[in-house]
């Protein structure tokens, strides 16, 4: 009986991997690397939720087998702690059953808990930010331009971001949290939303993993990840301008590598996952602890 169960599980997992990932020919190398095409910024994708700039729907992405991700099933955003009453109402109109918060307890302490509509469950799955949140507060709060340059200049900010993304792979607690979040999405009975602080790094990695797990091409998933730059650019610049005007930073552009998402940051996560586990599929199962049933359920929920 156990051997039969293992055989069924293996067959189910094979089905997931065949459906979710392209045939070998799709990986053929060319002289020109594949570049992600930016998705259209539409009212359908970007949510009008006052108090957010990076809230959006996962729907409308094509998969390798000619299907597409469903609209109004899964959403992503930045923190919901700054929502106005109108924002809470707009969030309520999404019919959410649960909100997954990837922030650390320290972030929640400083920024506040999510402001959620009545009846929406809050589900914390803390993913370590390697101290990035406190680091930014400390560097900015120093008001010391020489210190800020020493901490963020000469590629140091970029390197810190790459280490952050690698930590999503190497830290067992982070893998457990990401795996638990994906199981929640797979087992949900209604629409869900997940977020971190800015809705770009931890949220971006989780979104990338989910999209690729259900068969969305890696380049398309990367384009969804990079969309954060377009949506966050005005508010990020406004913050830099405010910091300079208030005398906190002489050169606030030092923050740009920390504010942006970049392809090489995502590659740091993707490449290490494959290096440590042999393939993306093995990272899903061995790294994140997702079994065949969960992966099949995830695809069934998100793809039609």
Buried (B, 14 or more C-beta within 10 A) or exposed (E): EEEEEEEEEEEBBEBBBEBBBBEEEEEEEEEEEEEBEEBEEEEEBBBEBBBBBBBBBBBBBBBBEEBBBBEEBBBBBBBBBBBEEEBBEBBBEBEBBBBBBBBBEBBBEBBEBBBBBEEBEEBBBBBBBBEBBBBBEEBBEBBBEEEBBEBBEEEBBBEBBBBBBBBBBEBEEBBBBBBBBBBBBBEBEEBBBBBBBBBBBBBBBBBBBBBBBBBBBBEBBBBBBBBBBEBBEEBBBEBBEEBBEEEBBBBBEBBBBBBBBBEEBBEBBBBBBBEBBEEBBBBBBBBBBBBBBBBBBBBEBBBE
